[in-house]
């Protein structure tokens, strides 16, 4: 079988599924689900991958001049995982440099610049993200971002991948004064959009930080397993839907609205 023909057939099936779901939503009850709240990093794009690239480039810079430096980016990346500072805090880089007696203020500032530049430059959307978001808007759904990044960096990343205008609301850590799994992000979004928890679906890659708090508030949940790089969280299987790819979200929307329509029919009968 020609691989190219197989890919064309898959795309045809996806388009037909999208069209079927759209008609179901529009003809039956377009208000069953009113909004989708998305986590950003590792849900829309592979953020861990670009952090590793940035770490590699920092080590390359620090290793110039013949310094004997281990070039494994996972070693520097591990500093961001300690929990001593935030996952994006520059202080993790400072600690790495100081412990290896590589720290100077000038080198530190250069590493910060490399870190931000390389992350942004190498960002790429997961397959199907752009097209799926367009389809969700055709359903009449309102789209929002709820992220632990600060507003400046969140806007920069969304701009880099061409999605800033795809969302009507951005909720960031500096807007709520806290980070997930604190419920503030979710409550802020619900209030700003003027919708109820049961009218919303949360999409995220972290069972602990996205899925569990959303379920406690009564929101529907779609676990983006394709982006979950935390093997220790895998045991918590508390979600309404599991996404193996981003376009799987289309089927979830169809299931939610289909179930609602069926329930309405039974109540009327």
RADAVEN-V44719 format. One record per residue. N is the residue number from 1. PHI is phi in whole degrees, -180 to 180 (* if undefined). PSI is psi in degrees with one decimal (NA if undefined). Layout:
# RADAVEN-V44719
N/PHI/PSI ; N/PHI/PSI
This chain:
# RADAVEN-V44719
1/*/137.6 ; 2/-72/120.1 ; 3/-57/-34.4 ; 4/-65/-40.3 ; 5/-66/-37.9 ; 6/-62/-44.0 ; 7/-63/-39.4 ; 8/-65/-38.8 ; 9/-67/-38.7 ; 10/-64/-44.0 ; 11/-65/-37.3 ; 12/-63/-42.7 ; 13/-63/-41.5 ; 14/-63/-44.1 ; 15/-63/-40.3 ; 16/-66/-39.0 ; 17/-64/-44.6 ; 18/-59/-43.7 ; 19/-66/-40.0 ; 20/-64/-43.6 ; 21/-65/-42.6 ; 22/-59/-44.8 ; 23/-65/-39.0 ; 24/-63/-44.0 ; 25/-66/-45.4 ; 26/-71/-39.1 ; 27/-83/-29.2 ; 28/-95/-67.2 ; 29/-158/91.2 ; 30/-67/-10.4 ; 31/-100/3.2 ; 32/-55/-52.7 ; 33/-116/127.0 ; 34/-106/-24.2 ; 35/-151/151.9 ; 36/-123/125.3 ; 37/-106/118.5 ; 38/-106/132.9 ; 39/-67/162.7 ; 40/-107/-66.8 ; 41/-68/130.0 ; 42/68/9.2 ; 43/-113/-44.5 ; 44/-94/-31.4 ; 45/-152/160.6 ; 46/-81/95.0 ; 47/-80/-30.9 ; 48/-63/-39.2 ; 49/-60/-43.4 ; 50/-75/-27.7 ; 51/-65/-40.0 ; 52/-66/-38.9 ; 53/-62/-44.3 ; 54/-63/-41.1 ; 55/-63/-40.5 ; 56/-62/-42.1 ; 57/-70/-33.9 ; 58/-64/-44.8 ; 59/-65/-35.1 ; 60/-63/-42.0 ; 61/-66/-45.9 ; 62/-68/-24.7 ; 63/-85/-3.2 ; 64/-66/150.5 ; 65/85/15.9 ; 66/79/16.2 ; 67/-65/140.1 ; 68/-83/94.6 ; 69/-133/128.8 ; 70/-64/130.0 ; 71/-99/16.3 ; 72/-79/113.0 ; 73/-64/-22.8 ; 74/-63/-27.6 ; 75/-66/-46.8 ; 76/-69/-40.9 ; 77/-56/-35.7 ; 78/-59/-28.2 ; 79/-66/-31.0 ; 80/-75/-15.8 ; 81/-95/-4.9 ; 82/-67/-29.5 ; 83/87/-0.3 ; 84/-64/-43.1 ; 85/-126/-173.5 ; 86/-71/163.8 ; 87/-64/-20.9 ; 88/-116/11.2 ; 89/-76/132.3 ; 90/-63/-21.6 ; 91/-60/-24.0 ; 92/-64/-38.4 ; 93/-69/-41.8 ; 94/-58/-47.6 ; 95/-60/-44.2 ; 96/-58/-45.5 ; 97/-68/-43.8 ; 98/-66/-39.2 ; 99/-68/-20.3 ; 100/-107/11.6 ; 101/55/41.5 ; 102/-110/0.5 ; 103/-80/127.8 ; 104/-139/153.8 ; 105/-60/-39.6 ; 106/-65/-45.4 ; 107/-65/-39.1 ; 108/-62/-46.0 ; 109/-64/-36.1 ; 110/-67/-39.3 ; 111/-65/-39.9 ; 112/-61/-43.0 ; 113/-64/-43.5 ; 114/-61/-44.3 ; 115/-58/-50.3 ; 116/-67/-41.7 ; 117/-65/-46.6 ; 118/-70/-37.1 ; 119/-60/-49.6 ; 120/-67/-43.1 ; 121/-63/-33.3 ; 122/-98/5.5 ; 123/-67/132.7 ; 124/-140/137.4 ; 125/-66/148.8 ; 126/-63/153.8 ; 127/-57/135.0 ; 128/85/-0.6 ; 129/-65/-51.2 ; 130/-61/-47.2 ; 131/-65/-38.7 ; 132/-66/-41.7 ; 133/-62/-38.7 ; 134/-62/-41.8 ; 135/-65/-40.8 ; 136/-62/-37.1 ; 137/-67/-34.2 ; 138/-66/-27.0 ; 139/-73/-10.8 ; 140/88/14.2 ; 141/-82/145.0 ; 142/-93/136.7 ; 143/-117/136.2 ; 144/-139/156.9 ; 145/-110/133.8 ; 146/-125/110.0 ; 147/-134/152.6 ; 148/-85/-5.0 ; 149/-71/158.6 ; 150/-78/164.6 ; 151/-60/-40.6 ; 152/-61/-50.5 ; 153/-71/-34.2 ; 154/-63/-46.5 ; 155/-64/-37.9 ; 156/-64/-42.5 ; 157/-69/-43.9 ; 158/-65/-36.3 ; 159/-66/-41.8 ; 160/-59/-38.2 ; 161/-96/5.6 ; 162/75/30.5 ; 163/-119/5.7 ; 164/-57/-39.4 ; 165/-84/1.3 ; 166/-82/-13.6 ; 167/-122/134.7 ; 168/-85/-12.1 ; 169/-144/137.2 ; 170/-125/119.6 ; 171/-111/117.6 ; 172/-119/169.5 ; 173/-63/-35.9 ; 174/-77/-9.9 ; 175/-86/-33.5 ; 176/-100/-16.9 ; 177/78/12.7 ; 178/-153/-179.2 ; 179/-132/157.7 ; 180/-62/144.9 ; 181/-87/9.5 ; 182/-53/137.5 ; 183/-72/-4.1 ; 184/-57/-41.5 ; 185/-59/-46.7 ; 186/-67/-44.2 ; 187/-66/-37.7 ; 188/-61/-46.0 ; 189/-65/-43.9 ; 190/-61/-43.4 ; 191/-67/-43.7 ; 192/-65/-35.5 ; 193/-87/-14.5 ; 194/69/41.1 ; 195/-127/165.0 ; 196/-94/157.9 ; 197/-56/-41.8 ; 198/-70/-9.1 ; 199/-97/9.3 ; 200/-128/150.9 ; 201/-125/129.5 ; 202/-102/132.3 ; 203/-117/121.6 ; 204/-159/160.7 ; 205/-95/-8.1 ; 206/-110/120.2 ; 207/-65/-37.4 ; 208/-78/-41.6 ; 209/-97/-24.1 ; 210/-109/-54.9 ; 211/-74/-52.3 ; 212/-60/-48.8 ; 213/-66/-33.4 ; 214/-66/-42.4 ; 215/-65/-37.2 ; 216/-64/-27.7 ; 217/-88/-6.3 ; 218/94/12.5 ; 219/-86/150.3 ; 220/-72/154.2 ; 221/-135/142.9 ; 222/-129/114.6 ; 223/-85/114.5 ; 224/-82/76.3 ; 225/-64/-24.5 ; 226/-63/-22.4 ; 227/-107/0.8 ; 228/-83/112.1 ; 229/-102/10.3 ; 230/-105/88.6 ; 231/-61/-26.1 ; 232/-70/-17.4 ; 233/-92/-6.1 ; 234/-63/-23.0 ; 235/-71/-19.5 ; 236/-88/94.8 ; 237/-101/59.0 ; 238/-110/81.8 ; 239/-150/160.9 ; 240/-84/-35.6 ; 241/-140/151.0 ; 242/-117/130.3 ; 243/-105/119.8 ; 244/-89/-22.2 ; 245/-141/159.5 ; 246/-61/-41.9 ; 247/-63/-14.1 ; 248/-59/-18.6 ; 249/-60/-31.5 ; 250/-59/-44.6 ; 251/-65/-35.2 ; 252/-63/-43.3 ; 253/-61/-42.6 ; 254/-63/-39.7 ; 255/-65/-43.5 ; 256/-63/-46.9 ; 257/-72/-34.9 ; 258/-65/-41.5 ; 259/-64/-37.7 ; 260/-65/-43.5 ; 261/-64/-41.6 ; 262/-63/-41.1 ; 263/-64/-41.3 ; 264/-62/-40.3 ; 265/-64/-40.7 ; 266/-67/-38.2 ; 267/-66/-38.5 ; 268/-71/-29.1 ; 269/-75/NA
